[in-house]
Amino acid sequence: MILNRRGFLTFTAAAGGTLLVGCGGPAAQHTGSALGEDALAKVLPSYVPVEYAKPDLPGVNGSLAGYLKFPTDLVDAVKDKVLNGGEVTAMTPAFWPLPPGLGENSYWEAVNRRIGGTVKFEQVQGQDYQAKLGAMVAAKQVPEITVMPTFTIPPRFSEGVGQVFADLTDLLSGDKVKEYPLLANIPSESWHACVYGGRLYGVPFQGEMFPETIMYRRDLVERLGGQAPKNTDEFFQLCKKINDPGANRWALGDVFRSMVRVFGDPGDWSRDSSGKVVNKLETEAYREAVKFTRSLFEAGFVHPNIVAGSNTGINELFEGGQMLIHLAGMGFWGEAMRRQRPSNPSFGLEAMPLFAHDGGKPRYIVSAPTAMVTLFRKDLSADRIKELLRLANFVAAPVGTTEHFLVNYGVEGKHSARDADGAPGLNELGRKEVTLTYGFMSRAPEAIIDAQYPDFVKAKHAWFADAYQHQVRPPTFGLRIEEPAEYTKLPKEFEDRTADILRGRRPVSEVDQLAEEWRKAGGDKLREFYDKALSDAGR
């Protein structure tokens, strides 16, 4: 999983990879933890939404709002300087080439002038971040501000978080958050990942409830006489129609995880009709998705790179039309449009409408909407922590504010320019200097603001409006659950075995053995933990 320059999640799991949770052999025993809704309610901040620019396309039942015109009359959401001068130390991940440093970066200088102090960033490349974070936390040597992507949380983090990072409960829980109104604009569900041991330790950077879906080159598919399918039979026939290896064009990239959804994914953990807690690996949806996806491989519809298990250049292959249907993170949609539209105005990538295998009502098991958590060092004074919270409040300003524009587009006329319709875009200097550093400290609720591509805004708004009707919250949603430490790593063995079945390296009949092997490897013990966690929460 990576984050692109604007902070949207993009998943790049190995082809055929799964999202199974916990299994493993014997290990030191740890109890794990789980907090139910009542316990969370005592520490979560109140949700007080604000709006500075009315969207052209309002959200539907909570879905994303869209702007066909970028707001022109921006307002100051924060009237005063947020820092009291001096320096703030911060560590953030970088999923792109590092920008110029202090003294050489006019974007940083502009933001620092506005906030009234200097943020001194230590940026660590994404592939190295987990190791760096783990070592610093273990040594209790962290900067004032530490940004922690949720996929980099160190083992047994909850056991020692309070020894390294500050408890924010008494500053932010309930209506106390109203002192920071832009943080209060963050929905309560995004704060769940900031709670450990019944106390609030961080500020969230929002992630996607719908992190990924099947994308397709609609422009090329329709040119070839195809259209979006409504069931798996139509999906197979569509692949057959558009697949042409002789023309260096394959129907598919990686679609396995979405096929699990198509066959009725109940979530990583669910209860069956008898009330038994089951893992995704044990479900009919998983088995049928493996069998159907295997048929797609056997038919020759899958690009050779995916068959070989390689993700090298996968975005380029998809955007270039060498594969026409592929599973991608929601942020990839806009990123691809911004890359391709300037040179190819007819480029038409879209998210495929959700569908069920039998043409019935589709379902999408949504994810906890938190991508990262910002934490503050424990030894800081209360006044210093309040100062840093004001900084997080500043960067959480939504569209329609001068703060949002500055953090995302720098100084207008220097780092960015507006097009004839008023939509801003980074220029050469902006692309060099403006990356998500400040912006990783928090995030306003997402909106669709690529107004230079109104067709994209309309299509994405419509997709989300439809998807919100089909969202399914798993039994674990809304609970703060930390698995026992011996189960925190994904079961690589079962990912690899699934990939082998999909690619024909193992017989398809082995899919029926995966669940039993998983149970023997420790899955039954983890089931007991989840059964208790859900039962304690009344689920």
Backbone torsions as a table, in degrees:
resi	resn	phi	psi	omega
1	MET	NA	135.1	177.4
2	ILE	-131.0	167.6	174.1
3	LEU	-117.1	133.8	179.8
4	ASN	-83.8	-177.7	-171.7
5	ARG	-60.5	-26.7	-178.7
6	ARG	-99.7	4.9	169.8
7	GLY	91.9	8.9	179.2
8	PHE	-85.8	143.5	-177.8
9	LEU	-73.7	134.4	174.2
10	THR	-130.5	125.3	-176.6
11	PHE	-95.0	133.1	178.2
12	THR	-131.0	42.7	178.1
13	ALA	-62.1	152.8	-179.5
14	ALA	-58.0	143.9	-179.3
15	ALA	-53.4	130.4	-179.9
16	GLY	83.7	-1.4	-179.9
17	GLY	-66.2	157.7	-178.7
18	THR	-121.5	172.0	178.3
19	LEU	-112.7	40.1	178.4
20	LEU	-67.3	152.3	175.7
21	VAL	-111.7	146.5	174.7
22	GLY	27.1	119.3	161.1
23	CYS	-159.7	164.4	180.0
24	GLY	168.5	174.7	-180.0
25	GLY	-84.4	-165.8	-178.1
26	PRO	-59.4	141.6	179.1
27	ALA	-156.4	168.6	177.0
28	ALA	-59.2	140.4	-173.9
29	GLN	-88.1	132.1	174.8
30	HIS	-134.0	149.2	-169.7
31	THR	-80.0	-24.5	-173.0
32	GLY	71.1	-178.1	-179.1
33	SER	-155.8	158.3	177.0
34	ALA	-152.7	136.3	177.1
35	LEU	-118.1	131.3	177.7
36	GLY	-85.8	179.4	-175.2
37	GLU	-62.1	-39.3	-178.4
38	ASP	-64.1	-42.8	179.5
39	ALA	-66.9	-40.6	178.5
40	LEU	-64.5	-39.5	-177.1
41	ALA	-59.5	-26.6	-178.4
42	LYS	-73.4	-21.2	-175.3
43	VAL	-118.1	-15.6	-177.0
44	LEU	-71.8	144.4	174.9
45	PRO	-67.7	152.4	173.9
46	SER	-65.4	153.0	176.9
47	TYR	-104.9	116.1	-178.6
48	VAL	-129.0	91.8	-174.9
49	PRO	-66.9	147.3	175.1
50	VAL	-131.7	157.3	178.9
51	GLU	-145.0	128.8	-178.7
52	TYR	-108.9	-15.9	179.3
53	ALA	-146.0	119.9	-177.4
54	LYS	-68.5	127.0	-179.1
55	PRO	-73.4	151.8	174.5
56	ASP	-72.2	-31.8	-179.5
57	LEU	-123.5	92.7	-178.4
58	PRO	-62.4	154.8	175.2
59	GLY	-64.0	154.3	-179.6
60	VAL	-113.3	112.2	-179.9
61	ASN	53.2	38.8	177.4
62	GLY	99.4	-4.0	-179.7
63	SER	-74.3	173.9	-174.7
64	LEU	-68.1	139.9	172.3
65	ALA	-83.0	157.2	-179.4
66	GLY	-130.1	147.6	179.0
67	TYR	-118.6	114.9	176.5
68	LEU	-82.2	-19.8	173.1
69	LYS	-129.2	128.4	178.4
70	PHE	-72.0	135.8	-177.8
71	PRO	-56.1	137.3	179.7
72	THR	-101.3	-33.6	-179.0
73	ASP	-94.3	85.4	-177.5
74	LEU	-80.8	149.0	-179.2
75	VAL	-122.1	156.8	175.4
76	ASP	-83.6	117.0	175.8
77	ALA	-83.4	-26.2	179.9
78	VAL	-119.4	116.4	-171.9
79	LYS	-82.3	-32.9	-172.5
80	ASP	-110.5	166.7	171.8
81	LYS	-61.4	142.6	-177.3
82	VAL	-96.2	-22.5	178.3
83	LEU	-108.0	157.1	-178.6
84	ASN	-98.9	29.9	-177.2
85	GLY	87.8	179.3	178.6
86	GLY	75.1	-165.6	-175.1
87	GLU	-111.0	148.8	171.0
88	VAL	-120.7	131.0	177.0
89	THR	-96.5	138.2	-176.7
90	ALA	-148.2	145.7	174.8
91	MET	-119.5	127.3	179.9
92	THR	-134.0	154.2	174.6
93	PRO	-78.0	156.8	174.4
94	ALA	-129.7	124.5	-179.8
95	PHE	-111.9	33.6	-175.7
96	TRP	-162.1	170.4	176.1
97	PRO	-58.1	141.2	-177.8
98	LEU	-66.6	138.4	177.4
99	PRO	-77.2	169.0	174.3
100	PRO	-56.9	151.2	-175.1
101	GLY	-87.6	-174.4	179.0
102	LEU	-56.2	139.6	-177.1
103	GLY	88.9	-15.4	-179.4
104	GLU	-127.5	6.4	-174.0
105	ASN	-124.9	103.3	-175.9
106	SER	-70.2	-23.7	174.7
107	TYR	-66.0	-49.3	177.7
108	TRP	-59.7	-40.6	179.8
109	GLU	-61.5	-40.8	-178.6
110	ALA	-66.7	-43.8	179.8
111	VAL	-67.4	-41.4	-179.6
112	ASN	-62.6	-38.3	176.1
113	ARG	-61.5	-41.2	-176.5
114	ARG	-69.1	-38.4	-175.6
115	ILE	-86.5	-14.9	175.4
116	GLY	87.1	26.6	178.8
117	GLY	-174.3	178.0	-177.4
118	THR	-114.3	123.7	173.3
119	VAL	-93.9	120.7	179.4
120	LYS	-99.8	104.9	-174.1
121	PHE	-88.5	135.4	161.5
122	GLU	-104.1	111.3	-178.9
123	GLN	-101.9	133.5	-178.0
124	VAL	-123.0	131.3	-179.5
125	GLN	-58.1	143.4	-172.8
126	GLY	-53.7	-40.0	-176.8
127	GLN	-70.5	-17.2	-179.6
128	ASP	-103.8	-3.4	-168.0
129	TYR	-69.0	-42.4	-176.8
130	GLN	-61.2	-45.2	179.5
131	ALA	-64.7	-43.1	179.6
132	LYS	-63.5	-45.7	-179.6
133	LEU	-62.1	-46.1	-179.3
134	GLY	-59.5	-41.6	-179.2
135	ALA	-67.5	-40.9	-178.1
136	MET	-69.0	-39.9	179.3
137	VAL	-66.5	-42.4	179.9
138	ALA	-61.7	-36.7	-179.9
139	ALA	-85.5	-5.1	-176.4
140	LYS	56.8	36.7	178.7
141	GLN	-119.4	84.0	-176.1
142	VAL	-122.9	155.6	175.7
143	PRO	-71.6	-179.7	179.5
144	GLU	-62.9	-38.6	179.7
145	ILE	-121.3	127.1	176.6
146	THR	-123.5	122.0	175.1
147	VAL	-93.7	123.7	-174.3
148	MET	-120.5	101.6	171.7
149	PRO	-56.8	142.0	-174.6
150	THR	-64.0	-23.1	179.4
151	PHE	-85.2	3.2	177.6
152	THR	-112.8	10.4	-177.9
153	ILE	-60.2	124.5	-178.4
154	PRO	-65.9	155.8	176.2
155	PRO	-58.0	143.5	178.6
156	ARG	54.0	32.7	-176.8
157	PHE	-58.9	-39.6	-176.3
158	SER	-63.8	-24.7	-178.0
159	GLU	-72.0	-22.8	-176.0
160	GLY	-128.8	4.9	-174.8
161	VAL	-56.8	-40.1	-177.5
162	GLY	-71.1	-11.8	176.5
163	GLN	-85.2	-16.1	-175.2
164	VAL	-115.8	-37.5	-172.7
165	PHE	-118.6	155.0	-173.5
166	ALA	-77.4	141.7	174.1
167	ASP	-80.3	119.9	-176.3
168	LEU	-101.1	2.8	-172.9
169	THR	-54.3	-47.3	-175.2
170	ASP	-74.9	-7.8	178.0
171	LEU	-101.5	-23.7	-170.5
172	LEU	-126.4	-19.7	-173.1
173	SER	-66.7	149.8	177.9
174	GLY	58.3	-138.5	-177.0
175	ASP	-76.7	-5.2	177.7
176	LYS	-61.1	-27.9	-178.9
177	VAL	-66.1	-16.8	-178.2
178	LYS	-63.7	-16.0	173.0
179	GLU	-67.0	-17.1	179.1
180	TYR	-126.3	77.5	-167.7
181	PRO	-62.8	-24.7	178.8
182	LEU	-79.4	-26.9	170.9
183	LEU	-73.6	-33.0	177.2
184	ALA	-67.1	-17.1	178.1
185	ASN	-78.0	-5.8	178.9
186	ILE	-85.7	123.3	-178.3
187	PRO	-57.2	148.5	-174.2
188	SER	-55.8	-37.1	-175.1
189	GLU	-61.4	-26.9	-179.4
190	SER	-74.6	-16.3	-179.5
191	TRP	-85.4	-11.8	-175.9
192	HIS	-55.1	-41.4	-175.8
193	ALA	-71.6	-6.2	180.0
194	CYS	-93.4	-0.4	-174.6
195	VAL	-102.3	128.8	175.7
196	TYR	-135.2	131.6	177.6
197	GLY	58.0	31.5	178.1
198	GLY	78.2	12.2	178.9
199	ARG	-129.6	153.5	-177.1
200	LEU	-94.5	123.9	-175.1
201	TYR	-118.8	-5.8	-174.0
202	GLY	-151.3	176.3	175.9
203	VAL	-116.0	132.4	-173.9
204	PRO	-86.3	149.0	162.9
205	PHE	-104.7	116.8	-171.9
206	GLN	-65.2	141.9	173.1
207	GLY	-111.6	-166.8	-176.1
208	GLU	-97.5	131.7	168.8
209	MET	-71.5	-29.1	176.2
210	PHE	-114.6	80.3	-168.8
211	PRO	-72.0	-22.9	-175.6
212	GLU	-155.3	158.9	174.6
213	THR	-162.9	175.6	176.3
214	ILE	-75.1	123.5	172.5
215	MET	-103.6	155.7	175.7
216	TYR	-148.6	152.1	176.2
217	ARG	-79.5	83.7	-175.0
218	ARG	-59.2	-36.7	-179.4
219	ASP	-59.7	-46.7	-178.1
220	LEU	-76.0	-38.4	179.2
221	VAL	-60.1	-46.7	-179.7
222	GLU	-68.8	-33.1	176.9
223	ARG	-63.7	-29.2	179.0
224	LEU	-89.8	6.4	176.0
225	GLY	89.1	12.9	-179.8
226	GLY	-100.0	168.2	175.7
227	GLN	-150.2	165.8	-177.4
228	ALA	-61.1	135.3	-177.2
229	PRO	-82.4	162.2	177.5
230	LYS	-115.5	-4.2	177.0
231	ASN	-159.9	176.5	-175.7
232	THR	-72.4	-29.1	175.3
233	ASP	-62.2	-45.0	178.5
234	GLU	-67.0	-35.0	178.3
235	PHE	-63.1	-45.1	179.6
236	PHE	-62.1	-44.1	-179.8
237	GLN	-66.4	-35.6	175.8
238	LEU	-62.4	-45.8	178.3
239	CYS	-58.4	-42.3	179.7
240	LYS	-61.9	-38.8	-177.0
241	LYS	-69.1	-39.1	-171.2
242	ILE	-98.3	-8.3	-177.3
243	ASN	-78.5	129.2	179.5
244	ASP	-155.7	80.6	-179.5
245	PRO	-57.3	-31.2	179.2
246	GLY	-62.5	-26.4	176.8
247	ALA	-97.9	15.2	-179.6
248	ASN	60.3	41.4	-178.2
249	ARG	-138.5	120.3	176.1
250	TRP	-112.5	150.2	-178.5
251	ALA	-66.1	-39.4	-164.9
252	LEU	-127.4	150.4	162.0
253	GLY	-103.7	-124.5	178.9
254	ASP	-99.0	123.0	-179.9
255	VAL	-131.8	7.0	-169.1
256	PHE	-57.7	-48.9	-175.7
257	ARG	-62.2	-36.5	176.9
258	SER	-69.0	-30.6	176.4
259	MET	-66.3	-32.2	174.0
260	VAL	-61.4	-41.9	176.8
261	ARG	-62.9	-43.1	-178.3
262	VAL	-58.5	-34.8	-178.9
263	PHE	-90.3	11.6	171.4
264	GLY	99.2	34.9	178.9
265	ASP	-41.8	121.4	177.9
266	PRO	-91.2	0.2	-177.6
267	GLY	104.2	166.8	-179.0
268	ASP	-57.6	-38.2	176.7
269	TRP	-134.7	137.9	179.2
270	SER	-153.3	173.0	173.0
271	ARG	-109.4	135.4	177.6
272	ASP	-81.8	-175.0	-175.3
273	SER	-62.8	-22.5	178.8
274	SER	-89.2	-5.4	-178.3
275	GLY	95.0	-1.8	-179.6
276	LYS	-74.2	137.7	175.4
277	VAL	-76.3	128.5	-178.7
278	VAL	-128.1	149.5	174.8
279	ASN	-90.5	152.7	-179.6
280	LYS	-51.0	-38.9	-176.9
281	LEU	-60.1	-23.9	-175.8
282	GLU	-90.3	-1.5	-170.1
283	THR	-92.9	157.0	175.2
284	GLU	-63.0	-35.6	179.7
285	ALA	-58.6	-42.8	-179.5
286	TYR	-66.9	-45.7	-178.7
287	ARG	-62.7	-44.8	-178.6
288	GLU	-67.8	-34.1	177.7
289	ALA	-65.7	-39.6	177.4
290	VAL	-62.2	-46.6	-177.2
291	LYS	-64.5	-42.5	-179.1
292	PHE	-68.3	-44.0	-179.8
293	THR	-64.2	-35.4	175.4
294	ARG	-58.9	-39.6	179.7
295	SER	-65.0	-31.1	177.9
296	LEU	-69.5	-39.9	175.3
297	PHE	-64.1	-46.5	-177.6
298	GLU	-61.4	-31.6	-179.4
299	ALA	-77.4	-7.2	179.0
300	GLY	81.4	21.2	-177.2
301	PHE	-83.0	-14.5	-169.6
302	VAL	-97.0	135.2	-179.0
303	HIS	-57.2	139.9	-176.9
304	PRO	-55.8	-33.2	178.3
305	ASN	-62.8	-40.6	178.8
306	ILE	-69.2	-39.8	177.1
307	VAL	-57.4	-38.8	-178.9
308	ALA	-80.3	-4.3	179.9
309	GLY	79.8	21.5	-177.9
310	SER	-104.9	137.4	174.0
311	ASN	-106.6	9.2	-178.3
312	THR	-61.4	122.9	177.2
313	GLY	66.2	22.5	-172.6
314	ILE	-64.9	-37.2	179.2
315	ASN	-65.6	-41.1	179.9
316	GLU	-63.7	-38.7	179.1
317	LEU	-64.7	-42.6	-178.7
318	PHE	-68.5	-50.4	-179.3
319	GLU	-65.2	-29.6	-179.1
320	GLY	-84.1	-1.6	174.8
321	GLY	86.6	11.5	176.2
322	GLN	-79.7	-19.0	166.2
323	MET	-139.4	142.7	-167.4
324	LEU	-107.7	-14.8	-179.7
325	ILE	-135.4	130.8	-173.9
326	HIS	-158.8	146.5	175.1
327	LEU	-80.1	127.3	-177.3
328	ALA	-146.2	158.7	174.9
329	GLY	-68.6	151.5	-176.1
330	MET	-61.1	-32.2	179.3
331	GLY	-67.3	-23.9	-180.0
332	PHE	-60.9	-33.2	-177.3
333	TRP	-55.5	-56.0	-179.6
334	GLY	-67.5	-37.8	179.3
335	GLU	-60.8	-43.2	179.7
336	ALA	-64.6	-40.5	178.6
337	MET	-61.4	-44.0	-178.5
338	ARG	-67.4	-31.2	177.6
339	ARG	-74.0	-40.9	-167.5
340	GLN	-96.7	-34.4	-173.4
341	ARG	-59.8	-37.6	-179.6
342	PRO	-57.2	-34.9	-179.5
343	SER	-101.5	-15.1	-178.1
344	ASN	-138.4	82.1	-174.7
345	PRO	-58.8	-21.0	-179.0
346	SER	-92.3	1.9	-179.5
347	PHE	-55.9	125.7	-173.0
348	GLY	-132.4	74.8	173.3
349	LEU	-88.6	136.7	177.6
350	GLU	-144.4	160.5	171.0
351	ALA	-81.1	132.0	-179.6
352	MET	-71.9	135.9	176.2
353	PRO	-55.8	142.7	178.7
354	LEU	-62.1	144.2	176.4
355	PHE	-147.6	160.0	177.6
356	ALA	-106.2	156.6	-173.9
357	HIS	-59.5	-32.2	-177.3
358	ASP	-103.9	10.1	-179.2
359	GLY	84.0	2.2	178.9
360	GLY	-79.9	-159.1	-178.0
361	LYS	-74.1	124.2	178.9
362	PRO	-74.3	167.7	177.7
363	ARG	-143.9	148.2	178.0
364	TYR	-135.1	115.2	176.0
365	ILE	-75.6	111.4	-174.2
366	VAL	-80.0	158.0	-178.5
367	SER	-101.6	159.3	173.2
368	ALA	-62.4	128.5	-169.9
369	PRO	-85.5	58.0	176.1
370	THR	-137.8	124.9	179.6
371	ALA	-99.6	-32.5	-177.2
372	MET	-149.6	159.8	178.0
373	VAL	-129.4	132.4	176.6
374	THR	-99.3	126.7	-177.0
375	LEU	-120.5	153.6	-178.3
376	PHE	-118.1	142.6	-174.0
377	ARG	-62.5	141.7	-172.2
378	LYS	-63.2	-36.4	-171.6
379	ASP	-80.8	3.1	-179.8
380	LEU	-73.6	148.9	177.4
381	SER	-70.9	161.1	178.8
382	ALA	-59.7	-39.2	179.7
383	ASP	-64.7	-39.0	179.3
384	ARG	-67.0	-41.7	179.0
385	ILE	-63.0	-39.7	177.2
386	LYS	-62.3	-37.5	176.9
387	GLU	-62.3	-44.1	179.8
388	LEU	-69.8	-32.1	174.4
389	LEU	-66.1	-34.6	175.8
390	ARG	-63.9	-35.6	176.3
391	LEU	-65.6	-45.5	177.2
392	ALA	-61.9	-37.1	177.1
393	ASN	-62.4	-41.9	179.3
394	PHE	-58.6	-48.8	-174.3
395	VAL	-76.9	-9.4	176.6
396	ALA	-88.1	7.9	-179.9
397	ALA	-62.7	136.9	-176.8
398	PRO	-86.6	176.2	177.5
399	VAL	-56.7	143.2	-176.5
400	GLY	102.3	-4.6	-179.1
401	THR	-113.5	154.9	177.1
402	THR	-67.8	-30.7	179.5
403	GLU	-65.3	-45.4	178.8
404	HIS	-60.5	-43.2	-179.3
405	PHE	-63.9	-46.3	-177.7
406	LEU	-61.7	-46.1	-177.4
407	VAL	-65.1	-36.5	-173.6
408	ASN	-96.3	-27.7	-174.6
409	TYR	-126.6	2.4	-179.3
410	GLY	68.0	-149.6	-178.9
411	VAL	-89.3	122.9	179.2
412	GLU	-61.5	134.0	-177.9
413	GLY	91.4	-17.2	177.6
414	LYS	-114.0	-51.1	-179.9
415	HIS	-103.0	-15.9	-176.2
416	SER	-151.9	163.8	176.4
417	ALA	-144.2	152.6	177.0
418	ARG	-93.4	145.0	176.6
419	ASP	-82.1	-172.9	-176.0
420	ALA	-61.1	-24.9	179.6
421	ASP	-96.4	4.4	176.3
422	GLY	90.9	4.3	-179.5
423	ALA	-83.5	128.7	-177.7
424	PRO	-81.7	151.0	174.2
425	GLY	-149.8	146.8	-179.8
426	LEU	-70.3	140.6	172.5
427	ASN	-91.8	-169.2	-176.1
428	GLU	-60.6	-43.5	178.8
429	LEU	-65.9	-41.0	178.9
430	GLY	-61.7	-42.5	179.5
431	ARG	-65.4	-25.7	178.5
432	LYS	-80.1	-39.0	-169.6
433	GLU	-104.8	-30.2	-172.1
434	VAL	-91.1	106.0	172.1
435	THR	-131.2	168.5	-179.3
436	LEU	-77.0	100.1	172.7
437	THR	-119.0	-70.7	173.5
438	TYR	-56.0	-43.4	-174.0
439	GLY	-64.6	-15.2	176.7
440	PHE	-77.8	-13.0	-176.0
441	MET	-73.0	-20.8	177.1
442	SER	-172.8	-178.7	-178.2
443	ARG	-163.3	135.2	173.9
444	ALA	-70.8	159.2	173.2
445	PRO	-53.6	136.2	-174.5
446	GLU	-65.9	144.5	170.0
447	ALA	-135.8	161.4	-179.3
448	ILE	-94.4	108.4	-168.6
449	ILE	-121.6	12.6	179.7
450	ASP	-79.8	68.7	-171.8
451	ALA	-68.0	-15.5	177.0
452	GLN	-70.6	-13.0	177.4
453	TYR	-125.6	75.2	-174.9
454	PRO	-59.9	-31.3	177.3
455	ASP	-65.7	-36.4	176.1
456	PHE	-65.6	-44.5	178.9
457	VAL	-58.7	-45.5	-179.6
458	LYS	-64.7	-42.9	-177.4
459	ALA	-67.7	-42.6	-179.5
460	LYS	-69.1	-40.5	177.3
461	HIS	-60.4	-43.3	-179.3
462	ALA	-66.6	-39.2	179.8
463	TRP	-62.2	-46.2	-178.9
464	PHE	-67.8	-38.4	177.9
465	ALA	-59.9	-38.3	176.7
466	ASP	-72.2	-45.5	-176.3
467	ALA	-61.5	-36.1	-179.3
468	TYR	-62.4	-25.7	176.2
469	GLN	-71.3	-22.4	-174.0
470	HIS	-109.8	8.8	-179.5
471	GLN	-70.0	142.5	176.0
472	VAL	-128.5	125.2	178.8
473	ARG	-93.2	122.4	-177.8
474	PRO	-68.3	166.5	179.9
475	PRO	-57.1	-25.6	-178.0
476	THR	-84.5	-8.3	-175.7
477	PHE	-67.0	135.3	179.9
478	GLY	86.8	-4.2	175.7
479	LEU	-103.5	145.3	175.2
480	ARG	-98.1	99.5	-174.4
481	ILE	-114.8	127.9	173.0
482	GLU	-119.5	117.3	-176.3
483	GLU	-66.5	155.2	170.4
484	PRO	-54.2	143.6	-170.0
485	ALA	-57.2	-32.0	-176.7
486	GLU	-71.0	-7.0	-178.2
487	TYR	-116.6	13.5	-172.0
488	THR	-79.2	-18.6	-178.8
489	LYS	-90.8	140.9	178.7
490	LEU	-63.3	146.0	-177.7
491	PRO	-77.5	84.9	-175.7
492	LYS	-57.2	-35.6	179.9
493	GLU	-56.8	-41.0	-175.9
494	PHE	-80.3	-28.4	171.2
495	GLU	-62.1	-47.3	-178.1
496	ASP	-64.7	-39.9	180.0
497	ARG	-67.5	-38.0	175.4
498	THR	-62.6	-45.6	179.0
499	ALA	-59.4	-39.0	178.8
500	ASP	-64.8	-38.8	178.4
501	ILE	-66.5	-44.2	-179.4
502	LEU	-59.1	-38.0	-174.0
503	ARG	-92.0	4.3	176.2
504	GLY	82.4	8.3	179.1
505	ARG	-80.1	-15.8	173.3
506	ARG	-132.8	151.5	-179.8
507	PRO	-64.7	146.9	-177.6
508	VAL	-64.1	-23.1	179.2
509	SER	-62.7	-21.1	-178.7
510	GLU	-68.0	-14.9	178.3
511	VAL	-60.8	-29.4	179.8
512	ASP	-75.0	-13.8	179.4
513	GLN	-94.7	-16.7	-174.7
514	LEU	-59.3	-44.6	-176.5
515	ALA	-62.9	-41.6	-179.1
516	GLU	-65.6	-41.5	177.6
517	GLU	-64.4	-39.1	177.5
518	TRP	-62.0	-43.4	-179.8
519	ARG	-61.0	-43.0	-179.1
520	LYS	-67.2	-30.5	-176.6
521	ALA	-79.9	0.3	178.5
522	GLY	128.8	-5.2	-178.4
523	GLY	-60.7	-36.7	-179.7
524	ASP	-64.6	-35.7	177.9
525	LYS	-66.9	-40.3	178.5
526	LEU	-67.9	-34.4	176.7
527	ARG	-58.8	-42.7	179.5
528	GLU	-59.5	-41.1	179.2
529	PHE	-62.7	-46.9	-178.9
530	TYR	-68.7	-34.9	177.9
531	ASP	-60.1	-44.9	179.4
532	LYS	-67.4	-42.9	-179.5
533	ALA	-60.3	-44.5	179.7
534	LEU	-69.9	-40.1	179.4
535	SER	-63.9	-41.9	178.7
536	ASP	-62.4	-27.9	179.1
537	ALA	-91.6	5.3	179.6
538	GLY	74.6	29.3	-178.1
539	ARG	-123.2	NA	NA
